[in-house]
Amino acid sequence: MKVLRTVIISVIALAILGGVFFQLRKNKRDMNYDMTIASRKVGAVPVKAEKAHMSTIDFTITTNGVLEANHQLTVVSETQGKITHLYKHLGDYVQKGEVIAKVEDETIRAAEMVAEANVQQHERDIKRYERLSAGDAITKHDLEEAKIGLEKAKADFIKAKKALDNTSITAPISGVINQKFVTEGQFLAGGMQVCEIVDNHQLKIHVKVDGDNIYNVQKGEEVQVVVPVFPDRTFHGVVTAIAVKADKTMNFDVEITLDNTQKIPLKSGLYAEVNFPVKSKECLVIPKESIVGSMVKPQVFVIENNKAVLKDIVTGLSNNHNVQVISGIKEGDQVIYSGQLNLSGNEEVKVIQ
């Protein structure tokens, strides 16, 4: 029994030693394989690249505002009395100088007639005083007093005539009666609102442009105006004024004027979007797709000696296609714009078409 136990133990020991030998041998083969794979040379990463070059960047400054009538004012009464006639009503078009309403004028007309007669009387008195003065029948002082009286009479006549004219309330501008505040037969007091006239033949838009872009806006340039109620149409306006001082938010007021004589005229009060087309001065540009990371801390891969080198850059203007590079690379550098996801830096690359 003792001999048999010894034999069994020896067999087990040999089996264990054999298993360890074979495992060590396998591990050596696996290690040699891994070393062989690691020692193999990785192939060049295919990329697309473009040279940084000098060009202009076209972009658009977009802002918004509300369409306003070029001329809009409220007509106010300069007289008082009962309205005897209303010649124009809500929605009517009125020409400049056309009578809108008439106020009773009997008393004012009578006062005007008296003032006119008073002037005529003073003129006759002056002629008589001049003849008397020539014969020393009156003093020069009396003649001067008569002349002063004539001037006062003329002033009274002018005021009376003006008061009579004010009984006919006329339109100070051409346009449409947009609001009416009185009715026929109503008593009208001085300073009371009569109507609002709106002239939409030309429209204005006042928008805000920030300080970074204000020098890209020029007086007299044409801009594109988009009105949401006409999504398929583009209207054209002209920059007519630019503020010389920024407001508290560091924005500048810009006025755009547009013609409104098209078949379907626009109405004041509509929301509008204004697009200022801008072309920059010539600058160093690269494709926008080449930017790695964000525009806050932009980087690009540049090919140097057939390897991808990651570089920090400083950017400026941009549009949907190109980005201005202020510093970090130079003109002629090959910048990778496709295939960057396979790069981390210093990989060998191959430019493909």
C-alpha positions as CSV (number, residue, x, y, z in Angstrom):
1,M,0.0,0.0,0.0
2,K,2.8,2.4,0.8
3,V,4.5,1.7,-2.5
4,L,1.2,2.3,-4.4
5,R,0.6,5.6,-2.6
6,T,4.1,6.8,-3.5
7,V,3.5,5.9,-7.2
8,I,0.2,7.8,-7.3
9,I,1.7,10.9,-5.7
10,S,4.6,10.8,-8.2
11,V,2.2,10.5,-11.2
12,I,0.1,13.4,-9.9
13,A,3.3,15.5,-9.4
14,L,4.5,14.7,-13.0
15,A,1.0,15.7,-14.4
16,I,1.1,19.0,-12.5
17,L,4.7,19.7,-13.7
18,G,3.6,18.9,-17.3
19,G,0.7,21.2,-17.1
20,V,2.8,24.1,-15.8
21,F,5.4,23.5,-18.6
22,F,2.8,23.5,-21.3
23,Q,1.1,26.7,-19.9
24,L,4.5,28.5,-19.7
25,R,5.2,27.5,-23.3
26,K,1.8,28.8,-24.4
27,N,2.3,32.1,-22.6
28,K,5.7,32.5,-24.3
29,R,4.1,31.9,-27.8
30,D,1.3,34.5,-27.0
31,M,3.9,37.0,-25.8
32,N,5.9,36.6,-28.9
33,Y,2.8,37.0,-31.1
34,D,1.8,40.2,-29.3
35,M,5.4,41.6,-29.7
36,T,5.2,40.7,-33.4
37,I,1.9,42.6,-33.8
38,A,3.2,45.6,-31.8
39,S,6.3,45.8,-33.9
40,R,4.4,46.0,-37.1
41,K,4.3,49.4,-38.7
42,V,0.9,51.1,-38.7
43,G,-0.3,52.4,-42.2
44,A,-0.7,56.1,-43.0
45,V,-4.1,57.5,-42.0
46,P,-6.1,58.7,-45.1
47,V,-7.2,62.4,-44.8
48,K,-8.3,65.3,-47.0
49,A,-6.5,68.6,-46.7
50,E,-6.5,72.1,-48.2
51,K,-3.9,74.9,-48.1
52,A,-4.6,78.0,-46.0
53,H,-5.0,80.8,-48.4
54,M,-5.9,84.5,-48.7
55,S,-9.5,85.3,-49.6
56,T,-12.5,87.3,-48.5
57,I,-15.3,86.0,-46.2
58,D,-18.8,86.8,-47.2
59,F,-21.2,86.8,-44.3
60,T,-24.5,88.3,-43.2
61,I,-25.4,90.5,-40.2
62,T,-29.0,89.7,-39.2
63,T,-31.1,91.8,-37.0
64,N,-34.8,92.7,-36.7
65,G,-37.3,95.5,-36.1
66,V,-40.8,96.7,-36.9
67,L,-41.9,98.4,-40.1
68,E,-42.8,102.1,-39.5
69,A,-44.6,104.6,-41.7
70,N,-42.2,107.1,-43.2
71,H,-44.7,109.9,-42.3
72,Q,-47.2,109.5,-39.5
73,L,-48.8,112.2,-37.5
74,T,-51.9,113.2,-35.5
75,V,-53.9,116.2,-36.7
76,V,-54.8,118.5,-33.9
77,S,-57.4,121.3,-33.9
78,E,-56.2,124.9,-33.8
79,T,-59.7,126.3,-33.3
80,Q,-62.9,125.6,-31.4
81,G,-66.5,125.2,-32.4
82,K,-69.0,122.7,-33.7
83,I,-67.9,120.4,-36.5
84,T,-70.3,121.1,-39.4
85,H,-68.9,118.8,-42.0
86,L,-66.5,115.7,-42.1
87,Y,-65.2,115.3,-45.6
88,K,-62.9,112.3,-44.9
89,H,-63.5,109.1,-43.0
90,L,-61.6,106.2,-41.6
91,G,-59.6,104.5,-44.4
92,D,-59.9,107.3,-46.9
93,Y,-56.8,108.6,-48.7
94,V,-56.2,112.3,-48.3
95,Q,-53.9,114.6,-50.2
96,K,-51.7,117.2,-48.5
97,G,-53.7,120.4,-48.0
98,E,-57.1,118.7,-48.6
99,V,-59.9,119.7,-46.2
100,I,-60.7,116.9,-43.7
101,A,-63.3,118.7,-41.6
102,K,-65.1,122.1,-41.3
103,V,-65.9,123.9,-38.1
104,E,-68.6,126.6,-37.8
105,D,-67.1,129.9,-38.8
106,E,-69.9,132.6,-38.7
107,T,-68.5,134.5,-35.7
108,I,-64.9,134.1,-36.8
109,R,-65.7,135.2,-40.4
110,A,-67.4,138.3,-39.0
111,A,-64.4,139.1,-36.9
112,E,-62.2,138.7,-40.0
113,M,-64.4,141.1,-42.0
114,V,-64.2,143.7,-39.2
115,A,-60.4,143.4,-39.1
116,E,-60.2,143.8,-42.8
117,A,-62.5,146.9,-42.7
118,N,-60.3,148.4,-39.9
119,V,-57.2,148.0,-42.1
120,Q,-58.9,149.8,-45.0
121,Q,-60.1,152.6,-42.6
122,H,-56.6,153.1,-41.3
123,E,-55.2,153.2,-44.8
124,R,-57.6,156.0,-45.7
125,D,-56.7,157.9,-42.5
126,I,-53.0,157.7,-43.4
127,K,-53.6,159.3,-46.8
128,R,-55.6,162.1,-45.2
129,Y,-53.0,162.6,-42.5
130,E,-50.2,162.8,-45.1
131,R,-52.0,165.6,-46.9
132,L,-52.6,167.5,-43.7
133,S,-49.0,167.0,-42.6
134,A,-47.8,168.5,-45.9
135,G,-49.8,171.7,-45.1
136,D,-48.6,171.7,-41.5
137,A,-52.2,171.1,-40.4
138,I,-51.1,168.3,-38.1
139,T,-47.9,167.4,-36.3
140,K,-45.6,164.7,-37.4
141,H,-46.3,162.9,-34.2
142,D,-50.0,162.6,-35.2
143,L,-48.9,161.1,-38.5
144,E,-46.6,158.6,-36.8
145,E,-49.4,157.5,-34.5
146,A,-51.7,156.9,-37.4
147,K,-49.1,154.7,-39.1
148,I,-48.7,152.7,-35.9
149,G,-52.4,152.3,-35.8
150,L,-52.4,150.9,-39.3
151,E,-49.7,148.3,-38.5
152,K,-51.7,147.1,-35.5
153,A,-54.8,146.9,-37.7
154,K,-52.9,144.8,-40.2
155,A,-51.7,142.4,-37.4
156,D,-55.3,142.0,-36.1
157,F,-56.4,141.2,-39.7
158,I,-53.7,138.6,-40.1
159,K,-54.8,136.9,-36.8
160,A,-58.4,137.0,-37.8
161,K,-57.7,135.5,-41.2
162,K,-55.6,132.8,-39.6
163,A,-58.5,132.0,-37.2
164,L,-60.8,131.7,-40.2
165,D,-58.4,129.5,-42.0
166,N,-58.2,127.2,-39.0
167,T,-61.9,126.5,-39.2
168,S,-61.0,124.4,-42.3
169,I,-58.9,121.5,-40.9
170,T,-56.6,120.4,-43.6
171,A,-54.2,117.4,-44.0
172,P,-50.6,118.4,-43.4
173,I,-49.3,115.3,-45.3
174,S,-50.7,112.9,-47.8
175,G,-51.8,109.5,-46.5
176,V,-54.6,107.3,-45.2
177,I,-56.9,108.2,-42.3
178,N,-55.8,105.5,-39.9
179,Q,-57.7,106.7,-36.8
180,K,-60.6,109.2,-36.4
181,F,-61.3,110.9,-33.1
182,V,-64.2,113.1,-33.8
183,T,-67.7,113.0,-35.3
184,E,-69.9,115.5,-37.2
185,G,-71.8,117.8,-34.9
186,Q,-69.3,117.3,-32.1
187,F,-67.9,120.4,-30.3
188,L,-64.2,120.7,-31.0
189,A,-61.9,122.4,-28.5
190,G,-58.5,123.8,-29.3
191,G,-55.8,121.2,-29.1
192,M,-58.2,118.3,-29.5
193,Q,-57.1,115.4,-31.7
194,V,-59.0,115.1,-35.0
195,C,-57.4,112.1,-36.8
196,E,-54.2,110.2,-37.5
197,I,-52.8,110.1,-41.0
198,V,-50.3,107.4,-42.0
199,D,-48.2,107.6,-45.2
200,N,-47.0,104.1,-46.1
201,H,-45.5,104.9,-49.5
202,Q,-42.2,104.6,-47.9
203,L,-41.5,102.5,-44.8
204,K,-38.7,102.6,-42.2
205,I,-37.1,100.0,-40.0
206,H,-35.0,101.0,-37.0
207,V,-32.7,98.2,-35.9
208,K,-29.8,97.7,-33.5
209,V,-26.3,96.7,-34.7
210,D,-23.6,95.8,-32.1
211,G,-20.3,97.5,-32.0
212,D,-18.4,94.5,-33.4
213,N,-20.3,94.8,-36.7
214,I,-21.2,98.5,-37.0
215,Y,-18.2,99.3,-39.2
216,N,-19.4,96.6,-41.7
217,V,-22.6,98.7,-42.2
218,Q,-22.4,101.6,-44.7
219,K,-24.9,104.4,-45.3
220,G,-26.5,104.0,-48.8
221,E,-25.9,100.2,-49.0
222,E,-28.7,97.9,-50.0
223,V,-30.0,95.4,-47.5
224,Q,-32.5,92.5,-47.7
225,V,-35.7,92.6,-45.7
226,V,-37.7,89.5,-44.9
227,V,-41.3,89.9,-43.6
228,P,-42.7,86.7,-42.1
229,V,-46.2,87.2,-43.6
230,F,-44.5,86.9,-47.1
231,P,-42.0,84.1,-46.4
232,D,-41.3,83.5,-50.1
233,R,-40.5,87.1,-50.9
234,T,-37.5,89.3,-50.2
235,F,-37.8,93.1,-50.1
236,H,-34.9,95.5,-50.6
237,G,-34.1,98.5,-48.4
238,V,-31.4,101.1,-48.2
239,V,-29.5,102.2,-45.1
240,T,-30.4,105.9,-44.7
241,A,-28.9,106.7,-41.2
242,I,-26.4,105.3,-38.8
243,A,-26.1,106.5,-35.2
244,V,-22.8,108.1,-34.3
245,K,-23.1,107.1,-30.6
246,A,-23.9,103.7,-29.1
247,D,-26.7,103.2,-26.6
248,K,-26.3,101.8,-23.1
249,T,-26.2,98.3,-24.4
250,M,-23.3,99.2,-26.8
251,N,-25.6,98.9,-29.8
252,F,-26.0,101.4,-32.6
253,D,-29.3,102.5,-34.1
254,V,-29.5,102.0,-37.9
255,E,-32.4,103.2,-40.1
256,I,-33.4,101.4,-43.2
257,T,-35.9,102.9,-45.7
258,L,-37.7,100.8,-48.3
259,D,-40.1,101.6,-51.1
260,N,-43.6,100.4,-50.6
261,T,-45.2,100.8,-54.1
262,Q,-45.3,97.1,-54.9
263,K,-48.5,95.4,-56.0
264,I,-49.2,94.1,-52.5
265,P,-48.1,97.0,-50.2
266,L,-46.6,96.3,-46.8
267,K,-48.3,97.7,-43.7
268,S,-46.5,99.6,-40.9
269,G,-46.4,97.7,-37.6
270,L,-45.3,94.3,-39.2
271,Y,-42.3,92.5,-37.8
272,A,-39.3,92.3,-40.2
273,E,-35.9,90.7,-40.4
274,V,-33.0,92.7,-41.9
275,N,-30.0,91.1,-43.5
276,F,-26.8,93.1,-44.1
277,P,-24.6,91.4,-46.7
278,V,-20.9,91.9,-45.8
279,K,-17.7,91.0,-47.6
280,S,-14.6,91.2,-45.5
281,K,-11.2,92.5,-46.5
282,E,-8.8,89.8,-47.8
283,C,-7.6,87.6,-45.0
284,L,-6.1,84.1,-44.3
285,V,-8.9,81.5,-44.4
286,I,-9.3,77.8,-43.9
287,P,-12.4,75.4,-44.3
288,K,-14.7,75.6,-41.3
289,E,-14.7,71.7,-41.2
290,S,-11.0,71.7,-40.3
291,I,-11.7,73.2,-36.8
292,V,-11.1,70.6,-34.0
293,G,-13.0,71.2,-30.8
294,S,-14.9,74.4,-30.4
295,M,-14.7,77.9,-31.8
296,V,-13.8,79.1,-28.2
297,K,-10.5,77.2,-28.2
298,P,-10.0,76.2,-31.9
299,Q,-7.3,73.8,-33.1
300,V,-6.4,72.3,-36.5
301,F,-4.2,69.5,-37.7
302,V,-1.5,70.7,-40.1
303,I,0.5,68.3,-42.2
304,E,4.2,68.6,-41.6
305,N,6.7,66.0,-43.0
306,N,3.7,63.7,-43.8
307,K,2.5,63.8,-40.2
308,A,-0.5,65.4,-38.5
309,V,0.6,68.1,-36.1
310,L,-2.1,69.6,-33.8
311,K,-1.9,73.4,-33.5
312,D,-3.8,76.1,-31.6
313,I,-5.1,79.0,-33.7
314,V,-6.9,82.3,-33.2
315,T,-9.9,82.8,-35.4
316,G,-11.9,85.9,-36.5
317,L,-14.8,86.2,-39.0
318,S,-16.6,83.1,-40.2
319,N,-19.5,82.0,-42.4
320,N,-21.0,78.6,-43.3
321,H,-17.9,77.6,-45.2
322,N,-14.7,79.4,-44.2
323,V,-13.0,80.7,-41.0
324,Q,-10.6,83.6,-40.8
325,V,-7.3,82.7,-39.1
326,I,-5.6,85.5,-37.2
327,S,-2.6,83.6,-35.9
328,G,-1.4,80.0,-35.4
329,I,-0.7,79.0,-39.0
330,K,0.6,80.6,-42.1
331,E,-0.4,80.9,-45.7
332,G,0.3,77.6,-47.6
333,D,0.0,75.3,-44.6
334,Q,-1.9,72.1,-45.4
335,V,-4.8,72.0,-43.1
336,I,-6.7,68.7,-42.6
337,Y,-10.5,69.1,-43.0
338,S,-11.6,65.5,-43.3
339,G,-10.4,62.5,-41.3
340,Q,-9.5,64.3,-38.1
341,L,-11.5,61.8,-36.0
342,N,-8.8,59.2,-36.6
343,L,-6.0,61.5,-35.4
344,S,-4.6,62.4,-32.0
345,G,-1.4,64.0,-33.1
346,N,1.9,63.0,-34.9
347,E,0.3,60.2,-36.9
348,E,1.6,59.6,-40.4
349,V,-1.1,60.7,-42.9
350,K,-1.8,60.3,-46.6
351,V,-3.7,63.0,-48.5
352,I,-6.5,61.6,-50.7
353,Q,-8.6,63.3,-53.2
